[in-house]
Amino acid sequence: MNICVFLSAADLDDRYTVPAREFAVLLGKAGHCLVWGGSDTGLMKVVADGVQEAGGRLVGVSVDFLAAKARAGADEMVFAKDLAERKALMLARSDAVVIMVGGTGTLDEATEILELKKHGKHTKPVVLLNAAGFYDGLKEQFRRMEAEGFLPLPLTDLVFFAEDGVSALAYLEESAGIR
C-alpha cells in the first residue's frame, strides 16, 4: 500500500519524533511505501529514515524551491511546480493518508484532503496521528462541526484519530482489506 504522510519538516522533540518513528518502522516492516514531501530534514527525515531502515520504499514529492532539502536516497523523487501540485501528486500516488504533527503547511494539507473527501473526490482512508494529544483541539472542533450540521457525512467516515502508530496502521490495513 502507498501511504501518503503529511508532516512537519521541523526538528521536534521526542513527544513527536518517537511516535512518528514507530509508525514509520511499522510501515516499512509491513512492506508499504511512504509517499511524503521528500525533505531530508526534521520530522520528515525521521519518518523517511524509519521506513527505509525497515525495508519500505520511499517516494518523495518535493517542489522546486525546496530541491536543496530533497532526500538523495529516495527510491523515487518527483518535483512539482508548486505546493498545490505537490498535494495533488501526493494524493494521486497514494492509497491512504496519514497526517502527523505539523504547522500551517500540514494543516493546509489536512484540511484540503478532508475537504476533497467530504465532496467525494477521493475515498481514501485518512488518519490523524494524534501524538501527545497534538490534535485534541482539532478533534473537538470536528465534533462540534458534526454536532452543529457542518459535515455532510459522519466524522468517523471522514477521518480516524489514532493515538499511536499501531492503531493508525491497523486502521489503514483494515480499510484496505489487508487485515
Residue pairs with C-beta under 8 A, 6 or more apart in sequence:
1 32
1 33
1 95
1 96
1 172
1 173
1 176
1 178
2 32
2 33
2 35
2 59
2 93
2 94
2 95
2 96
3 27
3 32
3 33
3 34
3 35
3 94
3 95
3 96
3 97
3 98
3 172
4 35
4 36
4 90
4 91
4 93
4 94
4 96
4 97
4 98
5 34
5 35
5 36
5 47
5 97
5 98
5 99
5 100
6 36
6 37
6 90
6 97
6 98
6 99
6 100
6 102
6 106
6 109
6 110
6 113
7 20
7 36
7 37
7 43
7 44
7 47
7 99
7 100
7 101
7 102
7 106
8 16
8 42
8 43
8 44
8 100
8 101
8 102
8 103
8 105
8 106
9 37
9 39
9 41
9 42
9 43
9 44
9 45
9 69
10 42
10 43
10 102
10 103
11 41
11 42
11 43
12 42
12 43
12 101
15 131
15 132
16 43
16 100
16 101
16 131
16 132
16 134
17 43
17 46
19 129
19 131
19 132
19 164
19 165
20 43
20 46
20 47
20 50
20 100
20 101
20 129
20 131
20 165
21 46
21 47
21 49
21 50
22 50
22 164
22 165
22 166
23 47
23 50
23 98
23 100
23 129
23 164
23 165
23 168
23 169
24 34
24 46
24 47
24 48
24 49
24 50
24 51
24 54
24 56
24 165
25 50
25 51
25 53
25 54
26 54
26 165
26 166
26 169
27 34
27 50
27 51
27 54
27 56
27 169
28 34
28 50
28 51
28 52
28 53
28 54
28 55
28 56
29 54
29 55
29 56
30 56
30 169
30 173
31 55
31 56
32 51
32 56
32 57
33 56
33 57
33 58
33 59
33 75
34 47
34 48
34 51
34 56
34 57
34 58
34 59
35 59
35 61
35 90
35 93
35 94
36 44
36 47
36 48
36 58
36 59
36 60
36 61
36 90
37 44
37 60
37 61
37 62
37 66
37 86
37 90
38 44
38 60
38 61
38 62
38 66
38 69
38 70
38 71
38 74
38 77
38 78
39 45
39 60
39 62
39 66
39 69
39 70
39 71
40 48
40 69
40 70
40 71
40 72
41 69
43 100
43 101
43 102
45 71
47 100
48 58
48 60
48 71
48 74
51 57
51 58
52 58
52 73
57 75
58 71
58 73
58 74
58 75
58 76
59 74
59 75
59 76
59 77
59 78
59 93
60 70
60 71
60 74
60 76
60 77
60 78
61 77
61 78
61 79
61 80
61 86
61 89
61 90
61 93
62 69
62 70
62 77
62 78
62 79
62 80
62 86
63 79
63 80
63 81
63 82
63 83
63 85
63 86
64 79
64 80
64 81
67 79
70 77
70 79
71 77
78 89
78 93
80 86
80 88
80 89
83 105
83 108
87 109
87 112
87 113
91 97
91 113
91 116
91 122
91 124
94 124
95 124
95 176
96 124
96 125
96 126
96 127
96 172
96 175
96 176
97 113
97 124
97 125
97 126
97 127
98 126
98 127
98 128
98 129
98 168
98 172
99 106
99 109
99 110
99 113
99 126
99 127
99 128
99 129
100 106
100 129
100 131
101 129
101 131
101 132
101 134
101 135
102 109
110 128
113 122
113 126
114 126
114 158
114 159
116 122
117 123
117 124
117 126
117 158
117 159
118 151
118 152
118 153
118 158
125 160
125 171
125 172
125 175
125 176
126 158
126 159
126 160
127 159
127 160
127 161
127 162
127 168
127 171
127 172
128 135
128 138
128 139
128 159
128 160
128 161
128 162
129 162
129 164
129 165
129 168
130 136
130 139
130 161
130 162
130 163
135 161
139 161
142 151
142 155
142 158
142 159
143 155
145 151
145 155
146 154
146 155
151 158
160 168
160 171
162 168
162 171
170 179
173 179
